[in-house]
Amino acid sequence: MRTIKILIFSGIVFMICGAPEIRFQALVPALVNVPNHIQTLAVVNRSEAPKGVLGKVITAELPNESKVASQAAIDGFAGFLQESRRFTIQRTGRTLPKEDLPGKFPEPLPWDEVAGLCAEFNAEGLIALEVFNSDYIIPTNMVIVTTGFRLYDVKERRIVDQELYRHETYWRGQVNTVAGAINRLVEKDRAIKDASYQAGVIYGQRIAPTWIPVVRNYYKRSKGDINIKIGARMMEVNNWDEAIEYLVAAVNTGKRKTRGRASHNLAVVYEILGDLETARLWAQDAWAKYRNKGSKNYSFILGNRIKEQRVLEYQEME
């Protein structure tokens, strides 16, 4: 509770001060540490469309619809991983049979089969989509996609990860008439494919580092101090070298309040540049030396980012 209160208080201070925001992208580690000897992943589809007349009536499921949707989930996963610098993806195009266990993982693939697929596609690991189900609830226009991916490590002959995930989304609001429900059927395929694609992306983010948007507050002025004004403008045009020059000058020549705000801005600049250790030192100075309240929790945030960076370095080690 104490940490939460600090976070809220810091946010209130910034709102009162009218501090603007600066946005950038940060790379964060994956939730799962995939062994470094796995650099290439072969991808197969081992899912089957759920069977049963009742489900088809409620969701208006068409023949082969689940097969198409499951392929969209693989497209989302592979597309995300292709943009990652962590893995190379080999799309095998293979569809493997499995026992009919809707919503549950089947028995793992035999290791001889895993080894054969990895050898054929020159991969160290195998990703199999082994659970897939998609529902489209017409009255509410709700799309529900359940996916289960399994990651096999052929070298160590172990399952690195398996995750069952339920992804829900609404497709352009509800309908209240029969005519509206009929019209929704035209969009049904697209809705399911989009939701399935996003479900695949979500699993990709589980095993590969991900770029996320980050928002930080900064200060544009401090009682007419020219150095902090110019330094802030340099931040706004991504001129980091001159931003540092002017902000350091503000720290050296300004009054206490100016020094605190300039130190905070310097922490933001160095975080954007990826020098998290220096960023944390400036954030610590902003609060500890100059009592800039808006910086009180920032050094803890940067400390957590430093820990994440160490995990990220391990995950990207070849």
KEDREN-711581 format. One line per 2 residues: number of its first residue (from 0); their letters; for each residue x, y, z of C-alpha. Coordinates in steps of 0.5 Angstrom, whole numbers, plus 500, padded with zeros to 3 digits. Last residue first. Example, Ala and Ser with C-alpha at 12.3 -4.5 7.8 and 13.67 -1.06 7.14 Angstrom:
<sites>
1) sa) 527 498 514 ~ 525 491 516
</sites>
This chain:
<sites>
317) em) 547 468 443 ~ 545 473 449
315) eq) 538 476 448 ~ 535 473 454
313) ye) 541 474 458 ~ 541 482 456
311) lv) 533 482 457 ~ 534 479 464
309) rq) 539 485 466 ~ 535 490 463
307) ek) 529 488 467 ~ 533 489 473
305) ir) 535 496 471 ~ 528 497 469
303) ng) 526 496 476 ~ 531 501 479
301) li) 529 506 474 ~ 522 505 477
299) fs) 525 506 484 ~ 529 512 482
297) yn) 522 515 479 ~ 518 515 486
295) ks) 520 521 489 ~ 522 525 482
293) gk) 515 529 482 ~ 517 531 489
291) nr) 523 535 487 ~ 527 535 494
289) yk) 534 538 491 ~ 539 533 494
287) aw) 535 527 495 ~ 529 528 490
285) ad) 533 530 484 ~ 539 527 486
283) qa) 536 520 486 ~ 533 521 479
281) wl) 540 524 476 ~ 543 517 479
279) ra) 537 513 476 ~ 538 516 469
277) te) 546 514 470 ~ 544 507 471
275) ld) 539 507 466 ~ 543 509 460
273) gl) 538 507 454 ~ 538 514 451
271) ie) 531 515 453 ~ 533 513 460
269) yv) 538 518 460 ~ 534 524 457
267) va) 529 522 463 ~ 534 522 468
265) ln) 536 529 465 ~ 529 532 466
263) hs) 529 530 473 ~ 536 533 474
261) ar) 533 540 471 ~ 527 540 475
259) gr) 531 539 482 ~ 536 544 480
257) tk) 531 549 478 ~ 528 548 485
255) rk) 534 549 488 ~ 537 555 484
253) gt) 540 555 478 ~ 547 555 476
251) nv) 550 548 476 ~ 544 544 475
249) aa) 541 549 469 ~ 548 548 466
247) vl) 547 540 466 ~ 540 542 463
245) ye) 543 546 457 ~ 549 541 456
243) ia) 544 535 456 ~ 539 538 452
241) ed) 545 539 447 ~ 547 532 446
239) wn) 539 529 446 ~ 537 533 440
237) nv) 530 529 440 ~ 526 535 438
235) em) 522 536 444 ~ 528 534 449
233) mr) 532 540 445 ~ 526 544 448
231) ag) 527 542 455 ~ 534 544 455
229) ik) 532 551 452 ~ 527 552 458
227) in) 532 549 463 ~ 538 553 461
225) id) 533 560 460 ~ 531 559 468
223) gk) 525 564 468 ~ 522 561 474
221) sr) 523 553 472 ~ 521 551 465
219) ky) 519 546 461 ~ 519 540 466
217) yn) 518 533 464 ~ 513 527 465
215) rv) 515 520 462 ~ 510 516 458
213) vp) 513 509 456 ~ 510 505 450
211) iw) 512 498 449 ~ 517 494 445
209) tp) 517 486 447 ~ 522 481 448
207) ai) 520 474 446 ~ 517 468 449
205) rq) 510 471 452 ~ 510 477 447
203) gy) 509 471 442 ~ 503 469 446
201) iv) 500 475 445 ~ 501 476 438
199) ga) 498 469 437 ~ 491 472 441
197) qy) 492 478 436 ~ 491 474 430
195) sa) 485 470 433 ~ 481 476 435
193) dk) 483 479 428 ~ 481 472 424
191) ia) 474 472 429 ~ 472 479 427
189) rd) 474 478 420 ~ 470 471 419
187) ke) 464 475 423 ~ 463 481 419
185) vl) 458 478 414 ~ 454 475 420
183) rn) 453 481 423 ~ 448 483 418
181) ia) 444 477 420 ~ 444 480 427
179) ga) 442 487 425 ~ 436 484 422
177) vt) 434 480 428 ~ 435 486 432
175) nv) 439 488 438 ~ 446 489 436
173) qg) 452 490 440 ~ 458 494 439
171) rw) 463 494 434 ~ 467 487 435
169) yt) 468 486 442 ~ 474 482 445
167) eh) 476 476 449 ~ 482 472 449
165) ry) 483 466 453 ~ 490 463 454
163) le) 493 456 455 ~ 500 456 456
161) qd) 505 451 455 ~ 513 453 456
159) vi) 520 450 456 ~ 517 443 454
157) rr) 523 438 455 ~ 528 434 451
155) ek) 534 438 452 ~ 536 439 445
153) vd) 529 439 442 ~ 526 444 446
151) yl) 519 444 445 ~ 514 450 446
149) rf) 507 449 447 ~ 501 454 445
147) gt) 494 453 447 ~ 489 458 445
145) tv) 482 460 446 ~ 479 465 442
143) iv) 472 469 444 ~ 469 474 440
141) mn) 463 478 443 ~ 458 481 438
139) tp) 453 481 444 ~ 447 478 440
137) ii) 452 474 435 ~ 456 470 440
135) yd) 462 469 436 ~ 466 463 439
133) sn) 474 461 437 ~ 477 454 440
131) fv) 484 452 439 ~ 489 448 443
129) el) 495 445 440 ~ 499 451 437
127) ai) 506 447 436 ~ 512 451 437
125) lg) 518 447 436 ~ 526 449 438
123) ea) 533 448 435 ~ 531 449 428
121) nf) 534 447 421 ~ 527 445 418
119) ea) 528 438 417 ~ 532 437 423
117) cl) 527 441 428 ~ 521 436 425
115) ga) 525 430 426 ~ 527 432 433
113) ve) 520 433 435 ~ 517 427 432
111) dw) 523 423 436 ~ 521 427 442
109) pl) 513 424 441 ~ 508 430 441
107) pe) 506 432 448 ~ 499 429 450
105) pf) 493 433 448 ~ 492 440 452
103) kg) 485 442 454 ~ 480 446 451
101) pl) 477 441 447 ~ 480 434 447
99) de) 479 431 441 ~ 486 427 440
97) kp) 491 430 435 ~ 493 431 428
95) lt) 499 435 425 ~ 498 441 420
93) rg) 504 442 417 ~ 506 449 414
91) tr) 513 449 416 ~ 513 456 418
89) qi) 521 457 420 ~ 521 463 425
87) tf) 528 466 427 ~ 528 468 434
85) rr) 531 474 439 ~ 531 480 434
83) se) 523 480 434 ~ 520 482 428
81) ql) 519 475 425 ~ 516 473 432
79) fg) 510 478 431 ~ 509 475 425
77) af) 509 468 427 ~ 505 469 433
75) gd) 500 473 429 ~ 500 468 423
73) ia) 499 462 428 ~ 493 465 431
71) aq) 490 466 423 ~ 492 459 422
69) sa) 487 457 428 ~ 482 462 425
67) vk) 482 458 418 ~ 482 451 421
65) se) 476 454 426 ~ 472 456 420
63) np) 473 449 416 ~ 465 448 416
61) le) 461 454 419 ~ 460 456 426
59) at) 454 460 427 ~ 456 461 434
57) iv) 450 458 438 ~ 448 453 432
55) kg) 455 451 431 ~ 456 450 439
53) lv) 450 446 439 ~ 452 441 434
51) gk) 459 439 437 ~ 466 439 435
49) pa) 471 443 436 ~ 476 445 430
47) es) 483 441 431 ~ 489 444 433
45) rn) 496 441 432 ~ 499 447 427
43) vv) 506 447 427 ~ 512 452 428
41) al) 519 451 427 ~ 523 456 432
39) tq) 530 458 431 ~ 535 461 436
37) ih) 534 456 441 ~ 541 455 445
35) np) 539 461 449 ~ 534 457 453
33) vn) 527 461 453 ~ 526 465 459
31) vl) 519 466 459 ~ 516 473 461
29) ap) 519 476 455 ~ 524 482 457
27) vl) 522 489 456 ~ 524 494 450
25) aq) 522 501 451 ~ 519 506 446
23) fr) 518 513 447 ~ 513 518 450
21) ie) 515 525 453 ~ 509 528 457
19) pa) 508 535 460 ~ 508 538 467
17) gc) 502 542 469 ~ 505 543 476
15) im) 498 541 479 ~ 498 534 475
13) fv) 505 533 476 ~ 504 533 484
11) ig) 498 529 483 ~ 502 523 480
9) sf) 507 523 485 ~ 502 523 490
7) il) 499 517 487 ~ 506 513 486
5) ik) 507 514 493 ~ 501 512 495
3) it) 502 505 491 ~ 508 504 494
1) rm) 506 505 502 ~ 500 500 500
</sites>
